[in-house]
């Protein structure tokens, strides 16, 4: 999840690169939303997080510390 208007961590510098780390990852972007979108738009973000977590299980191949 990444806001397309993120001025703190621009989308081109992070999300488009980070999503390549997940074999079955999906990048969801939000037009016009800022870096703090979870605080400024919780109604949108929380609904999408809940929907995503209910349908997907992410397995990490790295050992726990």
MMTF fields as JSON, N, C-alpha, C and O atoms, coordinates in Angstrom:
{
  "mmtfVersion": "1.0.0",
  "mmtfProducer": "UNKNOWN",
  "numBonds": 259,
  "numAtoms": 260,
  "numGroups": 65,
  "numChains": 1,
  "numModels": 1,
  "chainsPerModel": [1],
  "groupsPerChain": [65],
  "chainIdList": ["A"],
  "bondAtomList": [4, 2, 8, 6, 12, 10, 16, 14, 20, 18, 24, 22, 28, 26, 32, 30, 36, 34, 40, 38, 44, 42, 48, 46, 52, 50, 56, 54, 60, 58, 64, 62, 68, 66, 72, 70, 76, 74, 80, 78, 84, 82, 88, 86, 92, 90, 96, 94, 100, 98, 104, 102, 108, 106, 112, 110, 116, 114, 120, 118, 124, 122, 128, 126, 132, 130, 136, 134, 140, 138, 144, 142, 148, 146, 152, 150, 156, 154, 160, 158, 164, 162, 168, 166, 172, 170, 176, 174, 180, 178, 184, 182, 188, 186, 192, 190, 196, 194, 200, 198, 204, 202, 208, 206, 212, 210, 216, 214, 220, 218, 224, 222, 228, 226, 232, 230, 236, 234, 240, 238, 244, 242, 248, 246, 252, 250, 256, 254],
  "bondOrderList": [1, 1, 1, 1, 1, 1, 1, 1, 1, 1, 1, 1, 1, 1, 1, 1, 1, 1, 1, 1, 1, 1, 1, 1, 1, 1, 1, 1, 1, 1, 1, 1, 1, 1, 1, 1, 1, 1, 1, 1, 1, 1, 1, 1, 1, 1, 1, 1, 1, 1, 1, 1, 1, 1, 1, 1, 1, 1, 1, 1, 1, 1, 1, 1],
  "groupList": [{"groupName": "UNK", "atomNameList": ["N", "CA", "C", "O"], "elementList": ["N", "C", "C", "O"], "formalChargeList": [0, 0, 0, 0], "bondAtomList": [1, 0, 2, 1, 3, 2], "bondOrderList": [1, 1, 2], "singleLetterCode": "X", "chemCompType": "L-PEPTIDE LINKING"}],
  "groupTypeList": [0, 0, 0, 0, 0, 0, 0, 0, 0, 0, 0, 0, 0, 0, 0, 0, 0, 0, 0, 0, 0, 0, 0, 0, 0, 0, 0, 0, 0, 0, 0, 0, 0, 0, 0, 0, 0, 0, 0, 0, 0, 0, 0, 0, 0, 0, 0, 0, 0, 0, 0, 0, 0, 0, 0, 0, 0, 0, 0, 0, 0, 0, 0, 0, 0],
  "groupIdList": [1, 2, 3, 4, 5, 6, 7, 8, 9, 10, 11, 12, 13, 14, 15, 16, 17, 18, 19, 20, 21, 22, 23, 24, 25, 26, 27, 28, 29, 30, 31, 32, 33, 34, 35, 36, 37, 38, 39, 40, 41, 42, 43, 44, 45, 46, 47, 48, 49, 50, 51, 52, 53, 54, 55, 56, 57, 58, 59, 60, 61, 62, 63, 64, 65],
  "secStructList": [7, 3, 3, 6, 6, 7, 1, 1, 1, 7, 4, 4, 4, 6, 2, 2, 2, 2, 4, 4, 4, 7, 6, 6, 7, 7, 7, 7, 3, 3, 6, 6, 7, 7, 6, 6, 2, 2, 2, 2, 7, 2, 2, 2, 2, 2, 2, 2, 2, 2, 2, 2, 2, 2, 2, 7, 7, 7, 7, 7, 7, 1, 7, 7, 7],
  "xCoordList": [0.848, 0.0, 0.898, 1.847, 0.565, 1.374, 0.547, -0.168, 0.651, -0.009, 0.793, 2.01, 0.121, 0.812, 1.318, 2.153, 0.814, 1.275, 2.165, 2.22, 2.852, 3.757, 4.998, 5.793, 5.16, 6.297, 7.477, 8.589, 7.244, 8.288, 9.084, 10.314, 8.371, 8.99, 8.301, 7.3, 8.819, 8.182, 7.998, 8.854, 6.892, 6.526, 7.588, 7.827, 8.209, 9.226, 10.494, 11.269, 10.692, 11.887, 11.685, 12.65, 10.457, 10.258, 9.318, 9.763, 8.053, 7.072, 7.281, 7.178, 7.571, 7.756, 8.977, 9.048, 9.936, 11.101, 10.819, 11.192, 10.17, 9.905, 8.966, 9.119, 8.019, 7.052, 7.736, 7.202, 8.891, 9.635, 10.177, 10.579, 10.194, 10.674, 9.659, 10.016, 8.412, 7.349, 6.997, 6.678, 7.054, 6.749, 5.32, 5.066, 4.4, 2.985, 2.407, 1.227, 3.255, 2.823, 2.01, 2.103, 1.22, 0.425, 0.623, 0.506, 0.916, 1.071, -0.228, -0.701, -0.805, -2.018, -1.638, -1.079, -1.938, -1.625, -2.915, -3.99, -2.764, -3.905, -3.634, -2.777, -4.352, -4.182, -4.458, -5.496, -3.51, -3.692, -3.459, -3.515, -3.199, -3.024, -1.559, -0.646, -1.353, -0.017, 0.671, 0.141, 1.868, 2.666, 1.891, 1.933, 1.212, 0.482, -0.938, -1.837, -1.154, -2.521, -3.27, -4.499, -2.571, -3.259, -3.882, -4.872, -3.311, -3.859, -4.865, -5.869, -4.594, -5.462, -6.683, -7.701, -6.583, -7.689, -7.893, -7.884, -8.075, -8.175, -9.372, -9.314, -10.443, -11.615, -11.282, -11.77, -10.474, -10.082, -9.022, -9.155, -7.978, -6.831, -7.212, -6.863, -7.918, -8.284, -9.176, -9.009, -10.11, -10.987, -10.185, -10.428, -9.239, -8.416, -7.468, -7.242, -6.916, -6.049, -6.822, -6.336, -8.009, -8.823, -9.21, -9.17, -9.58, -9.954, -8.762, -8.91, -7.608, -6.403, -5.978, -5.621, -6.012, -5.57, -6.547, -6.164, -7.77, -8.758, -8.612, -9.101, -7.952, -7.873, -6.472, -6.318, -5.457, -4.088, -3.281, -3.447, -2.419, -1.464, -0.09, 0.231, 0.718, 2.064, 3.043, 3.044, 3.883, 4.9, 6.253, 6.616, 6.975, 8.31, 9.32, 9.271, 10.225, 11.226, 12.433, 13.311, 12.472, 13.591, 13.355, 12.224, 14.396, 14.228, 13.932, 14.362, 13.203, 12.896, 14.157, 15.045, 14.225, 15.408, 15.202, 16.081],
  "yCoordList": [-1.164, 0.0, 1.232, 1.341, 2.147, 3.354, 4.5, 4.337, 5.641, 6.835, 7.41, 7.568, 7.717, 8.241, 9.664, 10.138, 10.355, 11.722, 11.754, 12.766, 10.665, 10.576, 11.415, 11.084, 12.497, 13.395, 13.003, 13.494, 12.123, 11.696, 10.538, 10.568, 9.527, 8.36, 8.199, 7.491, 8.837, 8.779, 7.344, 6.483, 7.115, 5.774, 5.147, 3.942, 5.918, 5.38, 4.935, 4.131, 5.475, 5.138, 3.973, 3.49, 3.516, 2.483, 1.36, 0.233, 1.648, 0.581, -0.222, -1.448, 0.458, -0.273, -1.186, -2.183, -0.853, -1.714, -2.783, -3.943, -2.397, -3.325, -4.464, -5.582, -4.207, -5.241, -6.407, -7.516, -6.174, -7.242, -8.267, -9.359, -7.931, -8.846, -9.942, -10.954, -9.755, -10.712, -11.502, -10.922, -12.827, -13.661, -13.454, -13.424, -13.314, -13.185, -11.866, -11.774, -10.856, -9.567, -8.776, -8.981, -7.878, -6.97, -5.57, -5.354, -4.639, -3.249, -2.521, -2.461, -1.969, -1.179, 0.269, 0.609, 1.116, 2.536, 3.342, 2.929, 4.491, 5.353, 6.732, 7.46, 7.087, 8.385, 9.516, 9.546, 10.444, 11.634, 11.471, 12.461, 10.256, 10.087, 10.299, 9.959, 10.878, 11.236, 10.1, 8.996, 10.407, 9.461, 8.928, 7.73, 9.777, 9.376, 8.937, 9.193, 8.284, 7.943, 7.073, 7.126, 6.281, 5.451, 6.32, 5.927, 7.489, 8.417, 9.381, 9.722, 9.818, 10.814, 10.211, 10.882, 8.942, 8.272, 6.848, 5.886, 6.716, 5.373, 4.568, 3.34, 5.25, 4.53, 3.745, 2.629, 4.305, 3.641, 2.581, 1.433, 2.97, 2.098, 0.893, -0.237, 1.114, 0.009, -1.01, -2.213, -0.549, -1.465, -2.334, -3.536, -1.732, -2.493, -3.451, -4.568, -3.021, -3.908, -5.122, -6.249, -4.895, -6.008, -6.952, -8.17, -6.411, -7.245, -8.063, -9.236, -7.462, -8.143, -9.234, -10.334, -8.947, -9.933, -11.097, -12.186, -10.883, -11.967, -12.939, -14.067, -12.524, -13.378, -13.884, -14.799, -13.316, -13.704, -14.043, -13.435, -15.012, -15.347, -15.121, -15.648, -14.347, -14.053, -14.868, -14.808, -15.637, -16.431, -15.77, -15.414, -15.618, -15.042, -16.177, -17.012, -16.21, -17.271, -16.988, -17.837, -15.795, -15.444, -15.98, -15.94, -16.484, -16.974, -15.841, -14.706, -16.153, -15.169, -14.84, -15.679, -13.637, -13.238, -13.565, -13.307],
  "zCoordList": [0.0, 0.0, 0.0, 0.776, -0.891, -0.952, -1.518, -2.507, -0.888, -1.4, -2.562, -2.465, -3.638, -4.812, -4.615, -5.385, -3.577, -3.298, -2.056, -1.356, -1.785, -0.643, -0.921, -1.8, -0.172, -0.349, 0.543, 0.348, 1.518, 2.45, 1.847, 1.815, 1.375, 0.729, -0.63, -0.731, -1.658, -2.981, -3.476, -3.27, -4.117, -4.559, -5.465, -5.38, -6.304, -7.199, -6.487, -7.006, -5.285, -4.516, -3.558, -2.965, -3.396, -2.388, -2.815, -3.035, -2.93, -3.148, -4.417, -4.405, -5.501, -6.756, -6.682, -7.399, -5.82, -5.622, -4.566, -4.738, -3.488, -2.383, -2.781, -2.289, -3.643, -4.011, -4.715, -4.734, -5.282, -5.951, -4.956, -5.357, -3.668, -2.636, -2.312, -1.708, -2.703, -2.408, -3.66, -4.698, -3.559, -4.717, -5.201, -6.405, -4.273, -4.633, -4.135, -3.796, -4.097, -3.583, -4.583, -5.793, -4.059, -4.873, -4.32, -3.114, -5.176, -4.762, -5.023, -6.158, -3.969, -4.111, -3.875, -2.832, -4.837, -4.709, -4.56, -4.993, -3.939, -3.664, -4.236, -3.736, -5.271, -5.927, -4.946, -4.285, -4.863, -4.05, -2.565, -1.836, -2.077, -0.638, -0.246, -0.998, 0.963, 1.425, 2.183, 2.305, 2.688, 3.459, 4.679, 4.957, 5.379, 6.587, 6.301, 7.102, 5.179, 4.752, 5.754, 5.804, 6.545, 7.543, 8.632, 9.249, 8.869, 9.861, 9.245, 9.87, 8.02, 7.398, 6.722, 6.559, 6.327, 5.63, 6.171, 5.403, 7.488, 8.068, 7.553, 7.494, 7.185, 6.674, 5.405, 5.222, 4.551, 3.302, 3.582, 3.159, 4.29, 4.519, 5.378, 5.037, 6.482, 7.365, 6.676, 6.875, 5.879, 5.154, 4.19, 4.085, 3.494, 2.556, 3.278, 2.812, 4.41, 5.199, 5.7, 5.617, 6.214, 6.698, 5.574, 5.746, 4.44, 3.301, 2.818, 2.474, 2.792, 2.337, 3.309, 2.887, 4.589, 5.577, 5.692, 6.119, 5.326, 5.39, 4.23, 4.306, 3.164, 1.986, 1.676, 0.867, 2.295, 1.962, 3.206, 4.263, 3.057, 4.102, 3.517, 2.452, 4.199, 3.715, 4.526, 5.755, 3.836, 4.489, 4.269, 3.148, 5.34, 5.268, 5.324, 6.228, 4.371, 4.321, 5.212, 5.364, 5.797, 6.671, 8.072, 8.555, 8.743, 10.115, 11.081, 10.874, 12.125, 13.155, 13.943, 14.093, 14.433, 15.227, 16.672, 17.495]
}
